[in-house]
């Protein structure tokens, strides 16, 4: 994804107080590799006093509706533990509330 598109998406994510971290990775596809597919993995911000699992269909619906996602982008809202695999992909980190000048 071009840097300008990444920055635009990052700015959109910063508006959501429930978003802690977001990762964007390109899927390796066998069919039509000339049409890139992406996965946007969002880690929900969970308060220390919450017993929540991290997954939140309401947040996912709000993000899906409000974000201007690139074509062929799948959105997932997961726990920090569930995001461990994608977090290790080089260059995947798109947004982090703790590192963002927008918070």
MOLIN-V169806 format. One record per residue. RES is the residue in three letters. PSI is psi in whole degrees, 0 to 359 (999 if undefined). OMEGA is omega in whole degrees, -180 to 180 (NA if undefined). D_CENTER is the distance of its C-alpha to the mean C-alpha in Angstrom with 2 decimals. Layout:
res: {RES;RES}
psi: {PSI;PSI}
omega: {OMEGA;OMEGA}
d_center: {D_CENTER;D_CENTER}
//
This chain:
res: {UNK;UNK;UNK;UNK;UNK;UNK;UNK;UNK;UNK;UNK;UNK;UNK;UNK;UNK;UNK;UNK;UNK;UNK;UNK;UNK;UNK;UNK;UNK;UNK;UNK;UNK;UNK;UNK;UNK;UNK;UNK;UNK;UNK;UNK;UNK;UNK;UNK;UNK;UNK;UNK;UNK;UNK;UNK;UNK;UNK;UNK;UNK;UNK;UNK;UNK;UNK;UNK;UNK;UNK;UNK;UNK;UNK;UNK;UNK;UNK;UNK;UNK;UNK;UNK;UNK;UNK;UNK;UNK;UNK;UNK;UNK;UNK;UNK;UNK;UNK;UNK;UNK;UNK;UNK;UNK;UNK;UNK;UNK;UNK;UNK;UNK;UNK;UNK;UNK;UNK;UNK;UNK;UNK;UNK;UNK;UNK;UNK;UNK;UNK;UNK;UNK;UNK;UNK}
psi: {134;149;325;323;320;316;318;316;320;316;323;318;327;339;344;109;339;354;120;310;153;141;141;122;150;129;143;115;148;324;130;57;345;350;98;145;143;157;124;113;116;128;122;139;121;129;151;333;0;144;18;155;342;323;138;102;327;316;318;316;318;316;315;323;319;331;143;83;146;154;149;44;125;135;132;133;121;172;166;321;320;337;1;319;312;334;340;352;126;129;6;331;119;317;139;121;321;340;2;137;355;352;999}
omega: {-180;-179;180;178;177;-180;179;179;178;179;178;-180;-178;179;-176;-178;-179;-179;178;-176;176;179;177;179;176;178;173;-177;-180;-178;-179;180;178;177;-176;175;-177;170;173;-178;-177;175;-178;177;-178;179;-177;-177;-178;176;-175;-177;-178;178;-178;-179;179;178;179;179;178;180;-178;-179;-171;-176;174;-175;173;177;178;176;176;-178;178;173;-172;174;179;180;-180;-178;-176;-178;-179;180;-179;-180;-179;178;-177;-177;-180;-174;174;-178;-178;-180;-173;174;-175;-174;NA}
d_center: {13.55;15.98;15.47;16.22;13.49;10.89;12.66;12.78;9.10;8.94;11.96;10.77;7.99;10.98;13.00;11.45;13.34;11.75;8.35;9.30;6.76;3.37;4.59;5.90;9.15;12.12;13.91;17.59;19.56;23.32;24.11;23.69;22.04;22.69;19.95;16.59;13.95;10.24;7.64;3.96;3.67;3.45;6.91;9.35;12.04;15.21;18.62;21.11;23.46;21.16;21.69;18.54;16.75;13.12;12.59;13.16;14.06;14.95;11.65;10.12;13.12;12.89;9.45;10.77;13.93;13.12;10.54;12.36;10.33;12.22;14.63;14.05;10.26;9.46;6.85;7.06;7.40;9.24;11.55;11.68;14.32;12.56;9.88;12.96;13.44;10.31;10.75;14.14;13.35;14.81;12.86;9.40;8.50;7.13;7.51;9.69;11.78;14.71;14.81;14.13;17.31;15.99;16.40}
//
